[in-house]
Amino acid sequence: MSQLTTEPYTSHLHEAIQSLEVALPVLDSGMDQDEEWIVVNTECGWQKIRLHDYGDVYVVPGLYEKWVYDLFQCRSPQKVADLLLPAIQEAGQAPEDLTVLDLGAGNGYVADVLRGRGIERFVGIDIFEQAAAAAQRDRPGLYNDYVVGDLTDLPADQESLLAQHSFNCLTCVAALGFGDIPPSVFAAAFNRIENGGWAAFTIKSDFMSKDDRSGFSRLIRRMLSDGAMDGDVHEPFVHRVSTDGNELVYEALIGRKRRDIPGGWLAFN
Ligand SMILES: C[S@@+](CC[C@H](N)C(=O)[O-])C[C@H]1O[C@@H](n2cnc3c(N)ncnc32)[C@H](O)[C@@H]1O
């Protein structure tokens, strides 16, 4: 896999990415997407870290970027930006009119890409405290606020932080399913967006198939058919390559929220 480091990282982050020593398992190791791991040389010696143990990933500066964006060639944030910005402009809005709720924000890569396209206000939310700390460490000042917790059950201080903002855009990139964000949290975030606001998210194509058991396929189809969201853009794309070198196909959905998701639509989960 080739190394791509053409991103607009700060020199500090760029240096951290360049200096990391990592090794991946052999190709054709046959592991599932939520089992992928890497070994990385840290101050404490070589450590094996599972990608889905995000808290452990984010504490190593540059590891997420090197692994996901350089080695695995993930371009999902750019894909979402490429689809969202023209849609906004076509609707006669300016990027600086948006206040984005960035769900599963991680260390801020997605918001960083969108800031590069002119969006200025972001509030991040992630389940891991280490994600918030990494965003502050690697991209200080990017988020107006960063909330940590489960959106369906936030601690009071985090809820009051979030309540200070009103949102007209939801982004959620590479964070739905796989034991990460469940449909209930996605619905709670969607319901925080004002009617007429934007929703821009990606989801693995398997979770959109008719035999999906995560609950996302039914929920998203219902959102589109029963008027919660206008699905103006719905595009399959290669999210990244896997440890085995296979292309992982996701779908990007961009549309406008028309009404809240009622609780009853989640009853099957
Ligand atoms: C693959 S990372 C994607 C990060 C970022 N959106 C990006 O594309 O670079 C998935 C993120 O979802 C977060 N996450 C997992 N479960 C969550 C939940 N229930 N609520 C909020 N964030 C969650 C993880 O901590 C992780 O930061």
Ligand as a Chemical Component Dictionary entry (heavy atoms), coordinates in Angstrom:
data_LIG
# 
_chem_comp.id                   LIG 
_chem_comp.type                 NON-POLYMER 
_chem_comp.pdbx_formal_charge   0 
_chem_comp.three_letter_code    LIG 
# 
loop_
_chem_comp_atom.comp_id 
_chem_comp_atom.atom_id 
_chem_comp_atom.alt_atom_id 
_chem_comp_atom.type_symbol 
_chem_comp_atom.charge 
_chem_comp_atom.model_Cartn_x 
_chem_comp_atom.model_Cartn_y 
_chem_comp_atom.model_Cartn_z 
_chem_comp_atom.pdbx_ordinal 
LIG C1  C1  C 0  -13.753 5.237  12.297 1  
LIG S1  S1  S 1  -13.802 6.527  13.500 2  
LIG C2  C2  C 0  -14.227 7.888  12.452 3  
LIG C3  C3  C 0  -13.720 9.203  12.987 4  
LIG C4  C4  C 0  -13.967 10.382 12.068 5  
LIG N1  N1  N 0  -15.391 10.573 11.796 6  
LIG C5  C5  C 0  -13.214 10.212 10.777 7  
LIG O1  O1  O 0  -13.856 9.891  9.763  8  
LIG O2  O2  O -1 -11.999 10.405 10.765 9  
LIG C6  C6  C 0  -15.344 6.224  14.377 10 
LIG C7  C7  C 0  -15.541 7.172  15.536 11 
LIG O3  O3  O 0  -16.831 6.947  16.093 12 
LIG C8  C8  C 0  -16.715 7.078  17.511 13 
LIG N2  N2  N 0  -17.845 6.426  18.173 14 
LIG C9  C9  C 0  -18.068 5.095  18.359 15 
LIG N3  N3  N 0  -19.215 4.893  19.022 16 
LIG C10 C10 C 0  -19.746 6.115  19.283 17 
LIG C11 C11 C 0  -20.936 6.563  19.931 18 
LIG N4  N4  N 0  -21.830 5.708  20.447 19 
LIG N5  N5  N 0  -21.151 7.903  20.004 20 
LIG C12 C12 C 0  -20.256 8.777  19.467 21 
LIG N6  N6  N 0  -19.112 8.408  18.845 22 
LIG C13 C13 C 0  -18.865 7.091  18.747 23 
LIG C14 C14 C 0  -15.379 6.433  17.807 24 
LIG O4  O4  O 0  -14.873 6.766  19.070 25 
LIG C15 C15 C 0  -14.539 6.966  16.650 26 
LIG O5  O5  O 0  -13.930 8.194  16.995 27 
# 
loop_
_chem_comp_bond.comp_id 
_chem_comp_bond.atom_id_1 
_chem_comp_bond.atom_id_2 
_chem_comp_bond.value_order 
_chem_comp_bond.pdbx_ordinal 
LIG C1  S1  SING 1  
LIG S1  C2  SING 2  
LIG S1  C6  SING 3  
LIG C2  C3  SING 4  
LIG C3  C4  SING 5  
LIG C4  N1  SING 6  
LIG C4  C5  SING 7  
LIG C5  O1  DOUB 8  
LIG C5  O2  SING 9  
LIG C6  C7  SING 10 
LIG C7  O3  SING 11 
LIG C7  C15 SING 12 
LIG O3  C8  SING 13 
LIG C8  N2  SING 14 
LIG C8  C14 SING 15 
LIG N2  C9  SING 16 
LIG N2  C13 SING 17 
LIG C9  N3  DOUB 18 
LIG N3  C10 SING 19 
LIG C10 C11 SING 20 
LIG C10 C13 DOUB 21 
LIG C11 N4  SING 22 
LIG C11 N5  DOUB 23 
LIG N5  C12 SING 24 
LIG C12 N6  DOUB 25 
LIG N6  C13 SING 26 
LIG C14 O4  SING 27 
LIG C14 C15 SING 28 
LIG C15 O5  SING 29 
# 
